[in-house]
């Protein structure tokens, strides 16, 4: 199996090329489940961290500036903000790669994510595994689902899937991309700045640290233009609702401690929440107000056998897809257990490939309304199905931790 990693634009499923978009990590029940994760910080792990390291719009002329307290935090880690913006972020020396839950730092670099850089994020190479390796699974695993062909979401994406978008970031392998979802914030009803994605889209897991230059683009390529048309597209066409930088991110402690690019390690805890701020002024509007929608997150979703239907959505980047257009799959989930000690995952039939990692899974929540119940994490090397974590107490801790951190801001 493979882990659907963001791709150069997809990392979970393949080895990034130039740009990586975290794609679904394929956990094909195989000889070597490969799964890439990005670690955010879990629950209250970030309690000690003051503000995010991202810039905020605060000067009279409306231009971005770095608050003094954030500059001080950067200096504590030996980071000179001016050198960082001029390319120092490209230093991936193991000793300097911040990895702990409370060390997330992500200063805004204006103009970094231009149309070309976003478009060129490519899918990574697959890290595959054979189904023969699933014999060691000790939990409950249902028969492999029948393949379901992903359907293109009709443009405009804002009209048909307003909460969907792409997460872009830089890794040692290059520029990558994942999929993500705008979710509600209990501390700021109707004014959320929270984005849900996979852990492997923000943190490299046990052998790495936090990715850099993490930014969210809602309704990426809203008009559904082809790759050829995007060659000359203006930034406003590629990112019609702006570029939103992550000023804080949290993922599960399990992902940070166990997550790996292959083998499915940490997949049951492969989720993350990012708090974002606009690169350019948004007129005082939050992300939710800007896009007009945000999904609730259901941490009490029914057991797998009781869920009648789930819809997974994302921007698959590995062939036959190119990462530029939005797709979705609808199927009744089955169970996938990677070990007896970890929570059982949801699994559906779906042809989406790398790049769709982190994309939201929507189902009818416990209140009878649509809610986010999971996100794409892994999938088999040859595609055909996807698996995502069930969202329980650990996921709620990550979610509440980010919400509470910004409750008074």
C-alpha positions in Angstrom: 0.0 0.0 0.0 1.0 3.5 -0.2 0.5 6.4 1.9 -1.1 9.3 0.0 1.4 11.9 0.8 1.4 15.4 -0.3 2.3 15.6 -3.8 5.1 17.7 -4.9 1.9 18.8 -4.7 1.0 15.5 -3.1 2.9 14.1 -0.3 1.3 11.2 1.1 1.1 9.0 -1.7 4.2 9.7 -3.6 7.6 11.2 -3.5 7.4 14.9 -4.1 8.9 16.3 -7.2 9.3 20.0 -7.4 6.1 21.0 -5.8 4.3 18.7 -3.5 0.7 18.6 -2.8 0.0 16.2 -0.1 -1.9 13.5 -1.6 -3.7 10.7 -0.1 -1.4 8.3 1.7 -2.3 5.0 0.4 -2.7 2.4 3.0 -3.4 -0.4 0.6 -3.4 -3.4 2.9 -0.2 -4.4 1.6 3.3 -5.3 2.3 4.4 -1.9 3.2 1.7 0.6 4.0 3.2 4.0 3.3 1.8 7.1 4.9 3.1 10.6 5.2 1.9 12.9 7.9 2.5 16.4 9.1 2.5 17.0 12.7 0.5 19.8 14.1 0.3 19.9 17.8 -2.2 18.1 19.8 -4.7 19.3 22.3 -3.0 21.7 24.7 0.5 21.0 23.5 0.8 24.5 22.2 -0.4 26.1 25.3 2.9 27.7 26.0 3.3 29.2 22.5 2.4 32.8 22.2 0.9 34.0 18.9 1.8 32.5 15.7 4.9 33.3 13.8 3.0 34.6 10.9 2.8 38.3 10.1 -0.3 40.2 10.8 -1.8 43.2 9.1 -1.4 46.0 11.6 0.3 49.0 10.2 -1.5 52.1 9.2 -0.7 51.6 5.5 -2.2 48.2 5.6 1.0 46.4 4.8 2.1 43.3 6.6 4.5 43.6 9.5 5.9 41.2 12.0 4.8 42.0 15.6 7.7 42.4 18.1 6.6 39.4 20.2 6.8 37.1 17.2 10.2 38.5 16.2 11.4 37.7 19.7 10.1 34.1 19.4 11.9 33.7 16.1 15.1 34.9 17.6 14.7 32.4 20.4 15.0 29.7 17.7 17.9 31.5 16.1 15.8 32.7 13.2 16.4 36.1 11.6 13.1 37.1 10.0 14.8 39.1 7.2 17.2 36.3 6.3 14.3 33.8 6.6 12.3 35.7 4.0 15.3 36.0 1.8 15.7 32.2 1.5 17.1 31.0 4.9 13.9 28.9 5.2 15.4 26.6 2.5 17.9 25.3 5.1 16.6 21.9 6.1 19.6 20.9 8.3 18.3 18.2 10.6 19.5 20.1 13.7 17.7 23.2 12.7 14.4 21.7 11.6 11.8 22.6 14.3 9.7 19.5 15.2 8.2 19.9 18.7 4.5 20.6 19.1 5.1 24.1 20.4 7.7 25.1 17.9 5.5 25.9 14.9 6.8 29.0 13.1 5.5 30.2 9.7 6.3 33.9 8.9 4.4 35.3 5.9 6.6 35.8 2.8 4.6 38.1 0.6 4.2 36.9 -3.0 5.9 33.6 -2.5 2.8 31.6 -3.6 2.4 33.1 -7.0 0.3 31.3 -9.7 3.3 29.5 -11.3 4.5 28.2 -8.0 1.1 26.9 -7.1 0.4 25.4 -10.5 3.8 23.6 -10.7 3.4 21.7 -7.5 3.6 18.2 -8.7 2.7 14.8 -7.4 5.4 12.7 -5.6 6.5 9.3 -6.6 4.5 6.4 -5.1 5.8 4.5 -2.2 4.0 1.2 -2.7 3.2 -1.9 -0.9 1.8 -5.3 -1.6 -1.5 -6.5 -0.2 0.3 -9.5 1.2 1.6 -7.4 4.1 -1.9 -7.0 5.6 -1.8 -10.4 7.1 -0.5 -8.9 10.4 -3.5 -6.7 11.0 -5.1 -7.6 14.3 -8.2 -5.4 14.2 -11.3 -5.6 12.1 -10.8 -5.0 8.4 -13.7 -5.4 6.0 -13.2 -6.7 2.4 -11.6 -4.2 0.0 -14.2 -1.9 -1.4 -15.1 -1.9 -5.1 -13.4 1.0 -7.0 -15.5 4.2 -7.3 -14.6 6.6 -10.1 -14.1 10.1 -8.8 -16.5 12.7 -10.3 -15.3 16.2 -11.2 -16.9 18.9 -9.1 -18.6 21.4 -11.5 -17.2 24.9 -11.4 -17.5 27.3 -9.8 -16.1 25.4 -6.9 -17.2 28.2 -4.6 -20.8 27.5 -5.5 -20.6 23.7 -5.3 -18.0 23.1 -2.6 -17.3 26.4 -0.9 -15.3 25.0 2.1 -12.8 23.1 -0.1 -9.3 24.3 -1.0 -5.6 23.5 -1.2 -2.8 23.7 1.4 0.6 24.6 -0.1 3.9 24.1 1.8 7.6 23.6 1.3 9.4 20.5 2.4 13.0 19.2 2.0 11.9 17.5 -1.2 10.3 20.6 -2.8 7.1 22.5 -3.0 4.0 20.4 -2.1 0.3 20.6 -1.9 -2.6 18.9 0.0 -6.3 19.4 0.1 -8.2 20.9 3.1 -11.5 22.2 4.4 -12.7 25.3 6.1 -14.3 24.3 9.5 -16.3 26.1 12.1 -14.6 27.7 15.2 -16.6 27.3 18.5 -14.8 30.4 19.9 -15.8 32.6 16.9 -19.2 31.5 15.5 -19.6 32.6 12.0 -16.1 34.0 11.9 -13.8 31.0 11.7 -10.2 31.1 10.6 -9.7 27.3 11.0 -8.8 24.8 8.3 -8.8 21.0 8.6 -6.3 18.8 6.8 -4.1 15.8 7.3 -1.2 15.8 9.8 1.2 14.7 7.1 0.4 18.0 5.3 2.0 20.1 8.1 4.5 17.9 9.8 6.9 15.2 8.5 6.3 12.9 11.5 8.8 10.9 13.5 11.8 11.5 11.2 11.2 15.2 10.5 9.6 18.4 11.7 7.2 21.2 10.7 6.9 22.1 7.0 7.4 25.7 6.0 5.5 28.4 4.2 2.2 26.7 4.9 -0.7 28.5 3.2 -4.3 27.8 2.4 -6.1 28.8 -0.9 -9.9 28.3 -0.7 -11.6 27.5 -4.0 -8.3 27.1 -5.8 -8.8 27.5 -9.6 -12.5 28.3 -8.9 -13.4 28.3 -12.6 -12.0 24.9 -13.3 -9.5 26.1 -15.9 -7.3 23.6 -17.6 -3.5 23.4 -17.0 -3.0 25.2 -20.3 -5.4 28.0 -19.4 -3.7 28.4 -16.0 -0.4 29.2 -17.7 -1.4 32.8 -18.1 -3.9 33.1 -15.2 -3.6 36.0 -12.8 -3.3 35.3 -9.1 -6.9 36.5 -8.6 -8.1 33.7 -10.9 -6.0 31.0 -9.2 -6.8 32.3 -5.7 -10.0 34.2 -6.0 -10.5 34.4 -2.2 -6.9 35.1 -1.4 -3.9 33.3 0.1 -4.3 32.6 3.8 -1.1 31.8 5.8 -1.0 29.4 8.7 -0.1 31.3 11.9 -0.6 28.2 14.0 -0.9 24.5 13.4 -1.6 21.5 15.6 -1.6 17.8 14.9 -1.8 14.8 17.1 1.1 13.8 19.4 0.8 10.3 17.8 1.5 11.7 14.4 4.5 13.6 15.5 5.9 10.6 17.4 4.9 7.8 15.0 4.0 9.2 11.6 6.0 8.0 8.7 6.0 8.2 4.9 5.4 4.5 4.5 3.9 1.6 6.4 0.8 3.4 7.6 2.4 4.5 10.9 0.3 7.1 12.6 -2.5 7.0 10.0 -5.2 6.6 12.6 -4.1 10.0 14.0 -3.3 11.7 10.8 -5.3 14.9 11.1 -4.4 18.6 11.8 -6.0 22.0 12.3 -4.4 25.2 11.0 -5.4 28.7 12.1 -4.9 31.1 9.2 -4.5 34.8 8.5 -4.8 36.6 5.2 -1.6 37.5 3.3 -3.3 40.7 2.2 -6.1 42.6 3.9 -9.5 41.0 3.9 -11.4 44.0 5.0 -11.6 42.7 8.5 -13.4 39.6 7.4 -12.6 36.1 8.6 -11.9 33.2 6.3 -15.5 31.9 6.9 -17.0 35.3 6.2 -14.8 35.5 3.0 -15.9 32.2 1.6 -19.4 32.3 3.1 -19.3 28.8 4.7 -17.6 26.5 7.2 -18.4 22.9 8.1 -19.0 21.7 11.6 -16.8 18.8 12.8 -18.5 15.8 14.2 -16.4 14.0 16.9 -19.2 11.6 17.6 -19.8 10.1 14.2 -21.5 6.7 14.2 -19.5 3.5 14.1 -18.4 2.5 10.6 -21.2 0.0 10.0 -23.8 2.7 10.8 -22.5 5.3 8.3 -24.5 5.0 5.1 -22.6 7.4 2.9 -19.4 9.5 3.0 -18.3 12.0 0.3 -14.5 12.6 0.1 -13.3 15.7 -1.8 -9.9 16.9 -3.0 -7.5 17.9 -5.7 -5.8 14.6 -6.9 -2.5 15.3 -8.6 -1.0 12.0 -9.5 -1.9 10.6 -13.0 -4.5 10.5 -14.5 -5.2 13.7 -12.6 -3.1 16.9 -12.7 -3.9 18.5 -9.4 -5.6 21.6 -10.9 -9.3 20.5 -10.6 -11.5 19.4 -7.8 -13.0 15.9 -7.5 -15.2 13.9 -5.1 -16.1 10.3 -4.4 -19.2 9.0 -2.6 -19.4 5.6 -1.1 -20.5 3.7 2.0 -17.4 3.2 4.2 -16.0 0.0 5.5 -13.4 -0.6 8.2 -9.7 -0.7 8.0 -7.6 -1.7 11.0 -3.8 -1.2 10.9 -3.2 -2.6 14.4 -5.3 -3.8 17.3 -4.0 -0.9 19.5 -5.0 1.9 17.1 -8.6 3.2 16.2 -10.2 1.5 13.2 -10.2 3.8 10.1 -12.9 4.5 7.6 -12.3 3.2 4.1 -14.1 3.9 0.8 -13.7 3.0 -2.8 -12.2 6.0 -4.7 -10.0 6.6 -7.7 -8.5 9.8 -6.4 -4.7 9.9 -6.1 -2.0 11.8 -4.3 -2.7 15.4 -3.8 -6.1 14.6 -2.3 -4.6 14.0 1.1 -6.1 16.1 3.8 -9.3 16.6 1.9 -12.5 16.5 3.9 -14.9 13.6 4.3 -18.4 14.8 4.7 -21.3 12.7 6.1 -24.6 13.3 7.9 -23.6 14.2 11.4 -25.1 13.2 14.7 -27.5 16.2 14.4 -28.7 15.1 11.0 -26.8 17.8 9.1 -23.7 17.6 6.9 -20.5 17.6 8.9 -16.8 16.8 8.5 -16.2 13.3 9.9 -12.7 12.4 8.5 -10.0 13.4 6.0 -8.0 11.5 3.4 -4.9 9.9 4.8 -3.8 6.8 2.9 -4.5 4.6 0.0 -3.0 1.7 -2.1 -0.2 2.2 -4.5 -2.4 1.5 -7.5 -5.3 3.7 -6.1 -8.8 2.3 -6.0 -9.6 3.2 -2.3 -8.9 5.8 0.4 -8.8 5.6 4.1 -9.2 8.3 6.8 -9.1 8.4 10.6 -12.2 8.4 12.8 -12.3 11.7 14.7 -12.6 11.1 18.4 -11.2 12.6 21.7 -7.6 13.1 20.3 -8.9 14.9 17.2 -11.2 17.1 19.4 -8.2 17.9 21.6 -6.3 19.2 18.6 -9.4 21.2 17.3 -10.2 22.7 20.7 -6.5 23.5 21.3 -6.3 25.7 18.2 -9.7 27.3 18.8 -8.9 28.2 22.5 -5.4 29.6 21.5 -7.1 32.3 19.5 -10.3 32.7 21.5 -9.4 36.2 22.7 -8.1 37.5 19.4 
